[in-house]
Amino acid sequence: MNNFWEKIRKPILVMAPMLDVTDTVFRQVVCKCGKPDVMFTEFVSVDGLTHKESREKLIRRYLKFSQKERPIVAQIWGTDPEKFYESAKIISKLGFDGIDINMGCPDKKVVKAGAGAELILNPLLAQKIIEATKKGAGKIPVSVKTRIGYDKNIIKKWILYLLKAEPATITIHGRTKKEMSKVPAGWDAIGEGVKIAKKYNNDHKSKTLILGNGDINDSKDAYEKAKTYGVDGVMIGRAVLSNPWFFNESKDFATISLEERLELLKFHVQLFNKCYGKTRSINMVKKYLKGYISGFKGSKEIRSDLMSAKTWLILMDKINKFMV
């Protein structure tokens, strides 16, 4: 078993998977700024990954990665254990360092299909999915990302089902599916999960790690949460989108010059155009602009000008104009 999770110094800092955000381009941008300990892909449907007609398209779109992103974990979602088994074999052959099962996504379509956070209501199926994925994964570790409950906090009961399947890592997002992101993350509930996991590991000679996720503002906050609640690591999502330098403790976002921000934006745009320019719209890049251009006088006007660009060439010309 090549379980990289066990070899990383704790607390482990992980960049969360975010659909239409954490593609290989953004992950490489973050690596350039200051790399986290672990990176995740956007999630991929096991139904699509095991279908001959859609497999290659999904691999090109969601499962591209560079060596600099390692250790890199592919996240998958669905409901059919057999398809998780087949998907795990595919992902293993692609060279990923790990596989993560999404059991926390609150998206209506995902939940309606019985997947994501809906699996919290079907713990026996959740166990079968973990077991099937581990079987297909071969030597690479399988982890789970979930929530504290569906419409109420049931982490004390729910986490035991997961622990019995012995995933390498469980990431707990401190909200229920019903709460979405409308309330502050419940780190006390995450702490309850940690205590149960430690006791279970001790009693059953298991080694499942627990990560916490939700409302982390900066690296200092991540380390404080890890110390306070006893998690083995912290997963960070939206804060990285707002600050690509999040994992670089020597960088204060507020003091980074406009020239340095624009240089990184140029790198992002050029790499995105190289990887996806023929298949994806320039508008896909614009969601990242606030993470580069914000927090200083005139930033709103610069963003507005950049947002108006209709082609890759025009966007690059506008970036260069502000660098003079």
Backbone hydrogen bonds, N-H to C=O, Kabsch-Sander energy under -0.5 kcal/mol:
donor,donor_aa,acceptor,acceptor_aa,energy
2,N,139,K,-2.8
3,N,1,M,-1.1
4,F,2,N,-1.3
6,E,3,N,-1.1
7,K,4,F,-1.3
8,I,4,F,-0.7
8,I,5,W,-0.7
12,I,232,D,-2.3
14,V,12,I,-0.5
14,V,234,V,-2.6
15,M,38,V,-2.2
16,A,14,V,-0.6
16,A,236,I,-3.0
21,V,18,M,-1.9
22,T,18,M,-2.3
23,D,21,V,-1.5
27,R,23,D,-2.4
28,Q,24,T,-2.0
29,V,25,V,-1.9
30,V,26,F,-2.5
31,C,27,R,-2.2
32,K,28,Q,-1.7
33,C,29,V,-1.3
34,G,30,V,-2.7
35,K,31,C,-0.5
37,D,13,L,-1.9
38,V,13,L,-1.3
39,M,71,P,-2.0
40,F,15,M,-0.7
41,T,73,V,-2.3
44,V,75,Q,-1.9
46,V,77,W,-2.7
49,L,45,S,-2.3
50,T,46,V,-1.6
51,H,48,G,-1.0
52,K,50,T,-0.5
54,S,51,H,-0.7
55,R,51,H,-2.0
56,E,52,K,-0.6
58,L,54,S,-2.3
59,I,55,R,-2.5
60,R,56,E,-2.4
61,R,57,K,-2.2
62,Y,58,L,-3.3
63,L,58,L,-0.8
63,L,59,I,-1.2
69,E,66,S,-1.6
70,R,67,Q,-1.5
73,V,39,M,-2.8
74,A,98,G,-2.2
75,Q,73,V,-0.5
76,I,100,D,-2.7
77,W,44,V,-2.0
83,K,80,D,-0.5
84,F,80,D,-1.8
85,Y,81,P,-2.3
86,E,82,E,-2.2
87,S,83,K,-2.5
88,A,84,F,-2.5
89,K,85,Y,-1.6
90,I,86,E,-1.8
91,I,87,S,-2.8
92,S,88,A,-2.3
93,K,89,K,-1.9
94,L,90,I,-1.4
95,G,91,I,-0.5
95,G,92,S,-1.1
96,F,91,I,-1.5
97,D,72,I,-2.1
98,G,72,I,-1.0
99,I,141,P,-2.3
100,D,74,A,-2.8
101,I,143,S,-2.4
102,N,76,I,-2.8
102,N,100,D,-0.6
103,M,101,I,-0.8
103,M,145,K,-3.1
111,V,107,D,-2.9
112,K,108,K,-2.7
113,A,109,K,-1.2
114,G,111,V,-1.9
115,A,110,V,-2.1
116,G,102,N,-0.7
117,A,105,C,-2.5
118,E,115,A,-1.9
119,L,116,G,-1.6
120,I,117,A,-1.7
121,L,118,E,-1.6
122,N,119,L,-1.3
126,A,122,N,-2.1
127,Q,123,P,-2.2
128,K,124,L,-1.9
129,I,125,L,-2.4
130,I,126,A,-2.1
131,E,127,Q,-2.5
132,A,128,K,-2.5
133,T,129,I,-2.4
134,K,130,I,-2.5
135,K,131,E,-1.8
136,G,132,A,-2.0
137,A,133,T,-2.0
138,G,134,K,-0.8
139,K,137,A,-0.5
140,I,137,A,-1.3
143,S,99,I,-2.9
144,V,169,T,-2.3
145,K,101,I,-2.4
146,T,171,T,-2.9
147,R,103,M,-0.6
148,I,173,H,-1.0
148,I,175,R,-1.3
149,G,175,R,-0.6
154,I,148,I,-2.5
154,I,152,K,-0.7
157,K,154,I,-1.1
158,W,154,I,-3.1
159,I,155,I,-2.4
161,Y,157,K,-1.0
161,Y,158,W,-0.6
162,L,158,W,-1.4
163,L,159,I,-2.8
164,K,160,L,-1.8
165,A,161,Y,-0.7
165,A,162,L,-1.0
166,E,163,L,-1.4
168,A,142,V,-3.1
169,T,142,V,-0.6
170,I,209,L,-2.6
171,T,144,V,-3.2
172,I,170,I,-0.6
172,I,211,L,-2.9
173,H,146,T,-2.6
173,H,171,T,-0.6
174,G,172,I,-0.5
174,G,213,N,-2.2
175,R,173,H,-1.4
177,K,149,G,-1.5
178,K,150,Y,-2.7
180,M,176,T,-0.9
180,M,177,K,-0.8
182,K,179,E,-3.0
186,G,174,G,-4.3
187,W,185,A,-1.4
190,I,186,G,-1.4
191,G,187,W,-2.4
192,E,188,D,-1.7
193,G,189,A,-1.8
194,V,190,I,-1.9
195,K,191,G,-2.0
196,I,192,E,-2.0
197,A,193,G,-2.4
198,K,194,V,-2.5
199,K,195,K,-1.9
200,Y,196,I,-2.6
201,N,197,A,-3.1
202,N,198,K,-2.0
203,D,199,K,-2.5
204,H,200,Y,-2.4
205,K,201,N,-0.9
206,S,201,N,-1.5
209,L,168,A,-2.5
211,L,170,I,-2.6
212,G,233,G,-2.1
213,N,172,I,-1.8
214,G,235,M,-0.7
217,N,215,D,-0.6
222,A,218,D,-2.0
223,Y,219,S,-2.4
224,E,220,K,-2.1
225,K,221,D,-2.5
226,A,222,A,-2.2
227,K,223,Y,-2.0
228,T,224,E,-2.7
229,Y,225,K,-2.6
230,G,226,A,-1.2
232,D,210,I,-2.8
233,G,210,I,-0.9
234,V,12,I,-2.8
235,M,212,G,-2.8
236,I,14,V,-3.0
240,V,237,G,-1.7
241,L,237,G,-1.0
242,S,238,R,-1.6
243,N,239,A,-0.5
246,F,243,N,-2.0
248,N,245,W,-2.1
249,E,247,F,-0.9
251,K,248,N,-1.8
252,D,250,S,-0.5
253,F,251,K,-0.7
255,T,252,D,-2.1
256,I,252,D,-0.6
256,I,253,F,-1.2
261,R,257,S,-2.0
262,L,258,L,-2.7
263,E,259,E,-2.2
264,L,260,E,-1.9
265,L,261,R,-2.3
266,K,262,L,-2.5
267,F,263,E,-2.0
268,H,264,L,-2.4
269,V,265,L,-2.9
270,Q,266,K,-2.8
271,L,267,F,-2.4
272,F,268,H,-2.6
273,N,269,V,-2.6
274,K,270,Q,-1.9
275,C,271,L,-2.4
276,Y,272,F,-3.6
277,G,272,F,-0.6
277,G,273,N,-1.4
279,T,276,Y,-1.8
280,R,276,Y,-2.8
284,M,281,S,-1.6
285,V,282,I,-1.5
286,K,282,I,-0.8
287,K,283,N,-0.6
288,Y,285,V,-1.9
289,L,286,K,-1.2
291,G,288,Y,-1.1
292,Y,288,Y,-0.7
292,Y,289,L,-1.3
293,I,289,L,-3.3
294,S,292,Y,-0.8
299,S,296,F,-2.0
302,I,298,G,-1.9
303,R,299,S,-2.6
304,S,300,K,-2.2
305,D,301,E,-1.9
306,L,302,I,-2.4
307,M,303,R,-2.7
308,S,304,S,-0.9
308,S,305,D,-0.7
309,A,306,L,-1.4
315,L,311,T,-2.2
316,M,312,W,-2.3
317,D,313,L,-2.3
318,K,314,I,-2.3
319,I,315,L,-2.2
320,N,316,M,-2.5
321,K,317,D,-1.9
322,F,318,K,-1.6
323,M,319,I,-0.8
323,M,320,N,-0.5
324,V,320,N,-0.7
324,V,321,K,-0.8
